[in-house]
């Protein structure tokens, strides 16, 4: 009998755990600044459109950047186009100083080299109100000579002066006119000897005789030495006569650097010689500390110069020990009283002194002096602390005096004021 296996029941399906609901594929979450998008792809940020203000700022920045680039390009083009002119201007400004023909000193620009010059006749009386003069220490060249009876007078040559007062002004002599003429200057004077007035009336020089339109009388204790002028007044006269420049024949000058080098070489040589260390090529030059110039028998017009090595100049005094001083009146004053408005006068101190020996006689009127100017003679040149024996010559009224050393070479002068003393044959020079 067959045995049957008991019947098994049919398997029941298992009950699955409940599933969480699926998130939607695209769920958007808003914030103030961005929208985050979740999807099957990687999340990314999307910027909102710029505001009007932001657009304006960006446009401004772009505009500025364009300007900068354009400016840079334009500058490069200008530099390449005008390279030679720019380099030339740079050399003229920084490496090519301009020097005055009259003084040898550096000046601001080329136009000042031929600016109108003016030669002012100035007195030197000791008791008649002539001293102190005004503006005398701004003259580029000064000639000193006897005017009459042993009293000296100056012919002072100016160009581009900055003082507000020059004077006093006195009368002209023919020999001063001969010295003035090569500078192509306006001759400023108050009358003159008969010979001088005749010479200037026919000689063609620029002539400014006493004129209260371009001069004034100072109310002070100056007696008859009270007539003054100024650079502004002389410029006004020159403008009225269309005198716009001067073709001056100047004395040759060292440059400031050359002059400084000469002084330095003398000092070094002297120091080495004193210590026994001088080079075999070093020739010691004895410094001339004091110079005495006598014009005649009246001591109050004889002069003494003391060399100041610190300034490379010669401090000028009278033989009685009184310093020769002059006012430097401020340029912004209008016809000031020199003794009340111009402060303390300062000592006259030329940078070079020349003693030029001349033949002098009494003029035909028996009163004024006469000096032989179209001639030649000997001279002593004091500059840079030393002395040079020299000669002088002048061939015509319009030609300049030429000074030469023993070798025949024309002498150059240190920059600054040059003082030329016409020493008569009976005068003296000691140093």
Number of C-alpha atoms within 10 A of each C-alpha: 3 4 5 6 6 6 6 6 6 6 6 6 6 6 6 6 6 6 6 6 6 6 7 9 10 10 10 12 10 9 8 5 10 13 15 15 18 15 12 8 7 7 9 10 10 10 8 9 8 9 8 9 9 11 12 12 11 12 12 12 12 12 12 12 12 12 12 12 12 12 12 12 12 12 12 11 12 12 14 11 11 11 12 11 11 14 12 13 13 12 12 12 13 8 10 11 15 19 21 24 21 26 26 22 19 15 16 12 12 12 10 16 22 17 17 23 30 29 29 31 27 29 25 23 16 13 9 14 18 23 19 23 26 28 24 27 24 24 25 25 24 27 19 21 24 23 23 16 12 18 18 21 24 25 31 27 26 26 24 19 19 16 22 24 30 29 29 29 27 27 20 28 27 22 20 25 23 21 22 28 24 20 24 19 24 26 26 27 24 18 16 18 18 14 17 18 18 12 16 20 11 8 13 9 17 19 18 20 20 19 13 11 10 18 22 17 16 19 12 13 12 18 13 14 23 21 24 27 25 23 22 17 17 19 19 15 17 20 12 10 10 9 17 13 16 18 14 20 16 16 20 18 21 18 21 15 10 13 19 15 13 15 17 13 16 20 18 15 20 20 14 15 15 11 9 9 12 16 10 6 7 15 13 17 14 12 17 16 14 15 17 16 21 21 25 19 11 12 13 19 22 21 22 23 24 17 25 16 14 6 11 19 23 27 20 22 21 17 18 12 11 12 17 20 21 22 27 23 24 15 14 10 13 11 17 18 17 26 18 9 13 18 12 14 18 15 17 21 25 26 23 23 24 21 21 21 22 23 16 18 14 13 14 11 10 9 12 19 21 20 21 13 23 16 14 19 15 15 23 19 22 23 25 26 24 15 17 15 13 22 21 19 17 18 13 14 17 17 16 20 21 16 27 20 17 10 7 10 11 16 18 16 24 26 27 23 25 24 23 21 24 24 24 20 13 13 15 15 16 9 12
